[in-house]
Every structure is written in structure tokens, then in C-alpha cells.
């Protein structure tokens, strides 16, 4: 068989992902904040794109437009608040007191004192008039009315952030106390170095030996400085671990007795709810142990977070769902979450007429194409979100009306088949999108949950509703009848839910609910404390016997 080049004509079909198509797909999964950032970037790059925002007409005061925030410099036309009773006659009774403002000549402090018949210290206590005033400059310093009803100086916009105090950080708060706590300059420098190693929770994350070697001092000196730093407010700062943080707070309240110190040394037993071992170690009864636990619950394990300046982003729902009077559901897109972008065709037509270079024409044509594609992609995105949300509401109507116990099992394929879209498209649409209902704000993916089989071939249950049933059973259990995972399985099967024990344990741990053994220990201790049987052969933590400074 001879090998030779030849030409063939073939017709094939293939899916080509163009950059514009990839952009359209990516827009589906962007959240509201991410979409706003993306649009801002596109507006900066594309001169044909602009925001669709209504511009104000300005504020009219006494028939004059002062929307630019500048007040009149002519003292005779200076506006006054409507209805203000300043004791002056509008017919000209204030002319003799205004000549120093409207006059073009320099006015001295002495002549102004004679005009006001008083010393300037009484009129301007912050500026007693030790220098001459120029009428025009003084008039420009007077506050003029702006279009928004606020006041500004010099005709410039007033920025409140320039005069408000910045948030107090943990480093600043500690630095202020270091100045008064240490007299020696070297100790202040070392203390400032230690303060730099505080984490956001207020814990000291540094090795004392390393700091001592680096700063040319000994470890004992560093320990003494840390002991002083641990007396700073709020109590608990500069602790090396959780036990020390809690101990510092208890010491500040004069509540750190030997029993409490032993409890802090065995926090791992407290996490396991091994109250029997804790009673033996602390030599206290049930009542006193519960009192100690209550005191610990009132402490702050992260004292440094009070100075955190982070701002939580607010959730802007993409869809609003309301119940109509006829019983149906109204699903609407949130107008605040819809970006308003327009293509400036007038500007394009104007520039196209004067553009002669082929490169400029190509750039302008590409900008127009990208702008039109972006607006169509945003419109398609909004329609897709509305279509998916409508189908979710249709299938989860019982949840919106009756609660989480009636949440149905739902997956992406069910919604995709119902609206005629691909499953991946529905997945992108439901990512980082939120729905506002009468029951609260839910992420769209909240409505998608796994199905739990029902006994005797009944209707399947959603995993969220099963979690809710498990939580209700545990909340209603009695102290002498704590439900084990096997018992919960039997109770759920009696309600028509076919579930395995390991699934119950997984759901219980996900809801941060302790095991039946730990819950039994805690509830028995609480029951014994309520009955007053808290001695159990141990020393009561009262009076002189416990060595506790009681309340």
C-alpha cells in the first residue's frame, strides 16, 4: 500500500467552548458580590458599558439649584433655614451686621469687636481673632447648605470617615496598658515584642526561650513580664492555652480555688462529661460541680476576639417567595440583586463616525460585541435563576407551608428534568444563591438533600427532616431514660423511617449532640443537684472547708 498525501472533505459535529460562552456559563455560579466585582471590571475595560442608575436632579432651595453642594458667597443671598426664628428682619434689619461679610475690604478684629459689641473671645472661643480676617475667606469657611440637606465646608464633600475614630485593635489596646504597666524602657520594648505575638484570640503564641535569646535577656525575666501582661484587661490575655486563659479570668474574679484549679487541669474529662471522675479529683459533690461548670460557661475562651474588626458580609437574597391570597406562591427576583448594565449605543454611533483606523474600528466592534453579550448573559442568568427557583418552590411547597418536617428529598436531576436543563447548569445556578421566604433565608442548595428509605415501601423521607426528628427525640428524652442510637433507630422505624444505626450516629455528631453515655452522665448529675443530693461523701465546697471565697 503506497503512502501519499491526499485531500478529503469530511463533515463532523463538535462542541466548541468559545470565550464568550465560557463567560456566560461562569456568570451562572457567581454570587451577588462576585457578580458586582466582575461587572465593575468589565465597565472599566469596556467604554460602551455603563450602569443604569438614575441620577438625582439636585436639591432646590428657594428656587435656586444648589445640587453641587456650594453655597452662595454673597452674604446678602445666604440662605436661611425655613421657619427659623433668628430675630432678624428680612427687610434689611440685618444689613448693618452683614457688612463685614460682604465688604471687599479687609476687616480687622478690632472693628469686628465693635460691630458685635462684644469681645471676639465670646463670639469665637476657638479663634479669638488674633489676626485679620479677609471677608471672602471668612465667608467661604461658613457652612453652606448642600443638596442633600447636610452641611459642608469650602464647597467640598464631607467625608465622615475622615473624622470618626478608627476601630480599636487588640494591639492598640494592649499598647496603651503597656505604657502604664512598665517604667523601664527596655521592659516596654520586650512587652511590645510579646504583644506582637498575640493571635486574634488573645493567646500568646511564642517560645519564651526563643524570645529571651533573641532579645538578649533570660527566660526568668520574660516570665516576669508575661506575669504582668496577664493582668491586663480583658482578663485572659497572654495565656498560653485554654486552661490558663480560664484560670486568669477566674483569678481576676477571685474564684480560683483548689477545686476549680483541679477542674481546669482535667478539661479533657470535662469534654468527655466524665463527671464521676471529676467529682473524685475535685473532691466536690454534684451540686458544687454543677456550680463550677456554670462558672466556666460564663467565661470567654477567646478574649481577643472582642477587638476583631472584621465585618460580616450581609446576605442579599436573589429570590423572594411570598404566599398569594389565593394560596399560590409568588416567586420574584430581588431587584437589589440584579445588576443594571446598559450598552451606550449613542456613544458607539458617535465614535464610529470619527474612527478611521482599522485597529480602532476593530476594537470598537469588539467592545460592542462583548457589551451585548454581557447584557444577554445577565438576562439569561436571571431567567435561569427564576426558572430553577420556581421549580424548587413547586416541589418543596409543603416545607414552606408546614416546616422542615415536611421537607421532601430532592436532587439536581429532578429539577433539571422538570425544567429541561442539564444537571450541571442547575448545579451552577444553585451555588451561592439565596431564597427569602417566610421561614427565613435559605441557600438554594438547602432544598436538595438525600432520600432516606421508608419502611413497607412508603414515601421516602429527606435527610433534613430525619435530622429534625432525631433532634426532637433527644430534646424530649427523660433523665432516667436516655435514648441510645439503637433506640432512636427503633423509634424512627416506628414512624416509617428505615435508617441504619451508623447513619443516626453520623447525623447526631453533625448536630454536635453528645452520645447517650455522656448525656446520661450529665442529666444524672443535674437531677442529683436538683434533689439536693450533692454530698456523696465528699467535702462540700462551702465556707472554710472548701477554702473558697464565696459569694
C-alpha positions, 0 to 999 in steps of 0.5 A: 500500500503506497503512502501519499498525501491526499485531500478529503472533505469530511463533515463532523459535529463538535462542541466548541467552548468559545470565550464568550460562552465560557463567560456566560456559563461562569456568570451562572455560579457567581454570587451577588458580590462576585457578580458586582466585582466582575461587572465593575471590571468589565465597565472599566475595560469596556467604554460602551458599558455603563450602569443604569442608575438614575441620577438625582436632579439636585436639591432646590432651595428657594428656587435656586439649584444648589445640587453641587453642594456650594453655597452662595458667597454673597452674604446678602443671598445666604440662605436661611433655614425655613421657619427659623426664628433668628430675630432678624428682619428680612427687610434689611434689619440685618444689613448693618451686621452683614457688612463685614461679610460682604465688604471687599475690604479687609476687616480687622478684629478690632472693628469686628469687636465693635460691630458685635459689641462684644469681645471676639473671645465670646463670639469665637472661643476657638479663634479669638481673632488674633489676626485679620480676617479677609471677608471672602475667606471668612465667608467661604469657611461658613457652612453652606447648605448642600443638596442633600440637606447636610452641611459642608465646608469650602464647597467640598464633600464631607467625608465622615470617615475622615473624622470618626475614630478608627476601630480599636485593635487588640494591639492598640489596646494592649499598647496603651496598658503597656505604657502604664504597666512598665517604667523601664524602657527596655521592659516596654520594648520586650512587652511590645515584642510579646504583644506582637505575638498575640493571635486574634484570640488573645493567646500568646503564641511564642517560645519564651526561650526563643524570645529571651535569646533573641532579645538578649535577656533570660527566660526568668525575666520574660516570665516576669513580664508575661506575669504582668501582661496577664493582668491586663484587661480583658482578663485572659490575655497572654495565656498560653492555652485554654486552661490558663486563659480560664484560670486568669479570668477566674483569678481576676474574679477571685474564684480560683480555688483548689477545686476549680484549679483541679477542674481546669487541669482535667478539661479533657474529662470535662469534654468527655462529661466524665463527671464521676471522675471529676467529682473524685479529683475535685473532691466536690459533690454534684451540686458544687460541680454543677456550680463550677461548670456554670462558672466556666460557661460564663467565661470567654475562651477567646478574649481577643476576639472582642477587638476583631474588626472584621465585618460580616458580609450581609446576605442579599437574597436573589429570590423572594417567595411570598404566599398569594391570597389565593394560596399560590406562591409568588416567586420574584427576583430581588431587584437589589440583586440584579445588576443594571448594565446598559450598552451606550449605543449613542456613544458607539454611533458617535465614535464610529463616525470619527474612527478611521483606523482599522485597529480602532474600528476593530476594537470598537466592534469588539467592545460592542460585541462583548457589551451585548453579550454581557447584557444577554448573559445577565438576562439569561442568568436571571431567567435561569435563576427564576426558572430553577427557583420556581421549580424548587418552590413547586416541589418543596411547597409543603416545607414552606407551608408546614416546616422542615418536617415536611421537607421532601428529598430532592436532587439536581436531576429532578429539577433539571428534568422538570425544567429541561436543563442539564444537571450541571447548569442547575448545579451552577445556578444553585451555588451561592444563591439565596431564597427569602421566604417566610421561614427565613433565608435559605441557600438554594442548595438547602432544598436538595438533600438525600432520600432516606428509605421508608419502611413497607415501601412508603414515601421516602423521607429527606435527610433534613427532616430525619435530622429534625426528628432525631433532634426532637427525640433527644430534646424530649428524652427523660433523665432516667431514660436516655435514648441510645442510637439503637433506640432512636433507630427503633423509634424512627422505624416506628414512624416509617423511617428505615435508617441504619444505626451508623447513619443516626450516629453520623447525623447526631455528631453533625448536630454536635449532640453528645452520645447517650453515655455522656448525656446520661452522665450529665442529666444524672448529675443535674437531677442529683443537684436538683434533689439536693443530693450533692454530698456523696461523701465528699467535702462540700465546697462551702465556707472554710472547708472548701477554702473558697471565697464565696459569694 
